[in-house]
Structure formats: C-alpha cells, structure tokens
Amino acid sequence: MNTEPTQLVVIVCEQALEALLAPELLAAGAKGYTVCEARGRGNRGVRDARWLLSSNLRIEILCRESVARRIMEMVDAKYCENFGLVMYRHDVQASRAEKF
C-alpha cells in the first residue's frame, strides 16, 4: 500500500460551532471533514453531552500542510477567544492522499 505525508487537523469544540465551521473549513481548502461526538473533562469542567448545550464535537480534517495552516489560523483568529475549543495537528501517512 502506498502512503503519502498528510496533515491531520483535529478540532474539539462546542457543538454550536459545527454550523459555523463547516463552510469555513471548505473555503480554507479542506476537501471534507469528519465529525464525531466527544466527551471528556478540561478546564471548562466535564463535557458529557447529557444536556445538548454542553455537548462537544471532534472534527478531523485530512489535508495538505498549507491547508492545515490556513485552517488553524482561521479558527484561532475567529473562534478561540470566545468558544471552548482545542485544536492540534499531526503529521500522518494517508493512503489515497490525492483525496485530501
């Protein structure tokens, strides 16, 4: 199997951000993304999704490094100050990297 270096951007954020972020991720150059529910504990306390307004999401984007930088800069500038979120990226090896 052939793999190529790719970036994985992960954003763990409040559920309310999904509708705002989705079109901006695509505008920043992402060809797609994956969204999953997320639970855990952080500096804002327990986020367990028992109450809809307290639910978190994990958004994952596989993309080129330039797109990863653009996404992280956009999210940082527009959302980090006013929303609970954590964002990071990794170097990964992806098969069919041309899709990303």
C-alpha positions in Angstrom: 0.0 0.0 0.0 1.3 3.4 -0.9 1.0 6.2 1.6 1.9 9.9 1.4 2.6 12.5 4.1 -0.6 14.3 5.0 -1.7 16.5 7.9 -4.5 15.7 10.3 -6.1 18.7 11.9 -8.2 17.9 15.0 -10.6 20.4 16.5 -12.5 19.5 19.7 -15.2 22.2 20.2 -18.6 23.1 21.3 -21.4 21.5 19.2 -22.7 25.0 18.3 -19.6 25.7 16.2 -20.3 22.9 13.7 -22.6 25.0 11.5 -20.2 28.0 11.6 -17.0 26.0 10.9 -18.2 23.6 8.2 -18.4 26.1 5.4 -15.2 27.8 6.5 -13.2 24.6 6.5 -14.2 24.0 2.9 -13.4 27.7 2.0 -10.0 27.2 3.6 -9.3 24.4 1.2 -10.4 21.2 3.0 -12.0 18.7 0.7 -14.0 17.2 3.5 -14.1 16.5 7.2 -15.3 14.0 9.8 -17.4 14.9 12.8 -17.9 12.7 15.9 -19.4 13.4 19.3 -16.8 13.9 22.1 -16.9 13.7 25.8 -14.3 14.5 28.5 -13.0 16.9 31.1 -11.0 20.0 30.7 -10.6 23.5 32.1 -14.3 24.2 31.5 -15.3 21.1 33.5 -17.0 17.9 32.4 -18.4 17.9 28.9 -20.6 14.8 28.8 -23.4 15.6 26.3 -26.1 14.9 28.8 -27.5 18.3 28.1 -27.5 19.2 24.4 -25.9 22.6 25.0 -22.9 21.0 26.8 -22.0 18.6 24.0 -18.7 18.7 22.2 -17.6 17.5 18.8 -14.3 16.3 17.4 -13.8 17.5 13.9 -11.0 15.8 11.9 -9.6 17.2 8.6 -7.0 15.4 6.4 -5.3 17.9 4.2 -2.1 19.3 2.8 0.2 21.3 5.2 -0.7 24.6 3.6 -4.4 23.9 4.1 -3.8 22.8 7.7 -2.0 26.1 8.5 -4.8 28.1 6.9 -7.5 26.2 8.9 -5.7 26.6 12.2 -5.0 30.3 11.6 -8.7 31.0 10.7 -10.0 29.0 13.7 -7.6 30.7 16.0 -8.4 34.2 14.8 -12.2 33.8 14.7 -13.2 31.3 17.4 -10.5 30.6 20.1 -11.1 33.6 22.1 -14.9 33.2 22.5 -15.5 29.4 22.3 -14.3 26.4 24.2 -12.1 24.5 21.8 -8.8 22.6 21.5 -7.0 22.4 18.2 -3.9 20.5 17.1 -2.4 18.8 14.1 -0.2 15.8 13.4 1.9 14.5 10.5 0.2 11.3 9.3 0.7 8.9 6.4 -2.5 8.5 4.4 -3.4 6.2 1.7 -5.2 7.7 -1.3 -3.8 11.1 -0.2 -4.9 12.7 -3.5 -8.4 12.8 -2.0 -7.2 15.3 0.6 
